[in-house]
């Protein structure tokens, strides 16, 4: 009997020791940060020392794509590890359904004993009620799904005092970016006391519009003048598909191109916001050291999508071009041998990989429905990492810019499916291994006919996957037709929602009608 009791005690101690060895996992997400806005990605015009150090001590992924480059959809993809057409969440489509959120990485981690926390912009509703994507109501956010919640409504605010769950930090940190790092300090202390491994996810608002940087960092870029990218401006977009040059990404965001002064002010504010995130990363790492948990805490840093910053005359994100769809991705695991740190991986990675990678770091097998890969394989045994391509999709906005593509380390193929009396279905093929600025479309180059066929085949395979797996709700089934290379204009017609030109005309008509009604009411009042 004594031997049995002794065995049980030893077993309990061993299990407790094993539980403590589970790593803590921190997932940090900036908002609208293109990879080239980060020093360790080769930009000597920005100041990101903490991101650069994280890359020196961890692994930097040179070709990290957001499979849908828009915040709501990308966040749902990150949480669930599924392509958007399976996650089923985006503006104009619908919220993230509760059953899908129940299989997201934070929920699974909590079920496996992790102490979980979330702060910042959650960015979507979790609801079965209807197809509304509104997330400005607390009852549509999964507050109770986390042990510690500090998320905000809608787009949140740069003013700390306007964010309910972090307002207590407003006096010392009036700008939300540093306030989230202050919340992280308290969370790490709190999590340590529980004795559980912790998972902390922070979604910064920065550097999303409006570009309102923390004045604390005004000194960083004072007096600095920035060089424009080589593919900046409309003169560098003449070769691009006409569909891409129809939406607000091309027609609006004039602050990037109104004047030299406007560009310089905008890019300074954008970079200063990113510097704030970098500083917050430094604050968090300092807290980990002070609390004695740094040696067992994995840090993953990325962004929900890129940003065009005037490249090819584009502002915003959404489009599958490099600046808009690529973000930094750095993974730091302090348990990694020093000789394996500071490495770079060129293979294509994507936001679908975040959930399965996080779960696998926690010793939890990723569910089969997840589309992403475990990036530990790419980190530790790159030759065994088999995936070569990912799909790039846009299911949002005017008809012309809704499109799908496929990207590998060296090549990118995009099919712009919309056609009418002004434009035809257009293929783009870029040799991004040599032409990262996407200045030459090789789709009509006879010497690349073989490569075009290869990329078409890879694209078709992705469309077949979409046809089989797209969710039945939230208007995703139509893309089985819209993105099919063999579909005709007549096939697509029932699924179209409206062109950019039509939306602009409607907006002008509404504005005119509103002015007319106001004038009529004013005349009646005067009479």
Helices and strands as residue ranges (DSSP letters): H 2-21, E 24-30, G 35-37, G 39-41, H 49-57, E 59-65, H 71-80, H 84-87, H 98-101, H 105-111, E 115-121, G 138-140, G 143-145, E 148-152, G 160-162, G 164-169, H 176-194, E 198-203, G 215-217, G 234-236, G 242-245, H 248-251, G 254-256, H 260-290, G 294-296, E 297-303, H 322-325, E 329-332, G 338-340, E 343-350, H 353-361, H 375-380, G 382-384, E 390-394, G 399-401, E 403-407, E 412-416, E 426-430, G 446-448, H 449-469, H 479-482, H 489-493, H 500-526
